[in-house]
Amino acid sequence: MTLKLLIIEDNIDVAGILGDYFEAQGAELDFADNGELGLSLAQAFDFDAIILDLMLPKLDGLSLCKALRSLGCSTPILMLTALDNKSDLLTGFDCGADDYLGKPFDLDVVDARVNALIKRHRGRVAQGVLKFGDVEINIAQHQAYRQQMQLALTPTTYQILLLLIKHAPNIVKREQIIEELWGQSPPNNDILRSHMYQLRNQLDKPFKTPMLATVPKVGFRLQSED
């Protein structure tokens, strides 16, 4: 499986070295040279891991990391920094970083750390519980909850919610939902609209704050105030 990595690094030489190395490993890469662009890309696309520099223009790495976690993004984050004192390390972990490497670094070590984070993250997902905001899905039991109240989902609405929570808070396109549910033999659009209506009745209607957002002409996403 091809890895998709986001490298957020303002030093062109460092970004180039990382890019050349991971491209040679067959990874698909996106780059950002400032924190604001990095945050935008991390929200817009799904990545297997993020390699994040601490000292960035426009939005520093700690603030970016904290913002992603507050938005519900669980993508593994490896933080790279020239600062290596204990307080910086602890602050990075407090903001949601999964691992930490000081500069200069060995590319083989970066590779090993990134792959370990991805493997650990996929293991957590496979073992059974996905959470976003106040929604929780127990994969092993095929049950979904919001605010600890079980949702009465059909098999189809359960699969849609599972797809949305795996990508949250990013947008899931209509075409992606249709392909996931029906493959190459999709029904008409009214069927999907009906399922989304049923999901919204279970996920949003009984609660004060709606979570299922429609992105006109694009798709759907989960949103959370947490």
C-alpha positions, -999 to 999 in steps of 0.1 A, spaced: 0 0 0 14 34 -10 20 57 19 7 93 17 28 117 37 26 155 44 59 172 50 56 206 67 90 222 67 102 257 57 138 247 51 140 239 14 171 217 18 156 196 46 122 193 28 141 182 -3 162 156 15 130 141 31 111 143 -1 138 125 -21 142 98 5 105 90 8 98 93 -29 125 66 -34 105 45 -10 74 49 -32 55 73 -10 31 100 -23 41 134 -9 26 168 -3 47 197 10 40 229 29 66 256 37 45 274 64 21 264 92 -10 279 77 -6 260 44 2 228 64 -30 231 84 -50 237 53 -36 206 35 -39 184 66 -76 193 68 -83 189 31 -66 156 25 -61 122 42 -25 114 50 -10 83 67 14 105 86 26 141 90 63 151 94 62 185 111 89 210 118 86 230 150 98 264 139 75 275 110 64 309 96 28 321 99 18 293 123 44 274 144 44 236 146 31 234 182 1 256 174 -6 237 142 -4 203 160 -28 216 187 -52 229 161 -53 196 142 -60 176 174 -87 201 184 -104 195 150 -104 158 157 -75 149 133 -58 117 146 -32 114 118 2 104 134 25 134 137 63 131 139 78 164 151 113 175 139 131 203 156 166 217 163 154 224 198 160 194 220 155 203 256 131 184 278 105 212 281 102 215 243 97 177 240 70 176 267 53 207 251 52 189 218 36 158 233 11 180 252 0 196 219 -6 161 204 26 151 187 31 113 186 69 112 184 98 136 183 132 137 166 159 163 170 179 178 141 202 167 125 185 133 120 192 100 103 168 93 74 166 57 83 155 66 118 129 90 104 116 62 82 115 38 111 97 62 133 71 72 107 63 35 98 61 26 135 36 55 141 15 44 110 15 8 121 5 17 157 -23 40 144 -37 14 120 -36 -11 148 -57 11 171 -82 15 143 -84 -22 135 -88 -31 172 -121 -16 174 -130 19 186 -131 51 165 -140 84 181 -147 119 168 -162 146 190 -189 129 210 -194 101 185 -179 67 190 -181 36 168 -173 1 182 -162 -17 150 -161 -52 166 -198 -48 177 -210 -28 147 -225 -2 171 -224 36 171 -230 60 200 -233 97 205 -230 111 240 -231 74 251 -265 69 235 -267 40 210 -277 51 175 -303 29 157 -285 27 124 -292 5 94 -263 -14 79 -260 12 52 -261 42 75 -236 25 98 -212 21 68 -217 57 58 -210 69 94 -179 47 96 -166 62 64 -172 97 76 -156 92 110 -125 76 94 -120 107 74 -132 133 99 -131 162 99 -122 161 61 -148 160 34 -159 126 19 -171 131 -16 -205 117 -28 -187 96 -54 -165 81 -27 -195 71 -6 -213 56 -36 -183 36 -46 -177 24 -10 -213 12 -7 -222 0 -42 -190 -4 -61 -194 -1 -99 -232 -6 -98 -245 25 -80 -282 33 -77 -297 66 -85 -288 97 -64 -321 96 -46 -311 65 -28 -280 81 -13 -301 112 -3 -325 89 15 -297 72 35 -282 106 44 -316 117 56 -319 86 78 -284 91 92 -290 127 100 -322 117 119 -302 94 141 -270 114 144 -283 149 147 -320 152 154 -320 140 190 -291 163 200 -286 200 204 -256 204 181 -256 189 145 -225 170 134 -234 159 98 -226 188 74 -234 189 38 -208 204 15 -229 215 -16 -220 198 -48 -191 180 -31 -201 156 -3 -204 154 35 -182 158 66 -185 154 103 -179 185 124 -173 189 161 -172 217 186 -147 198 208 
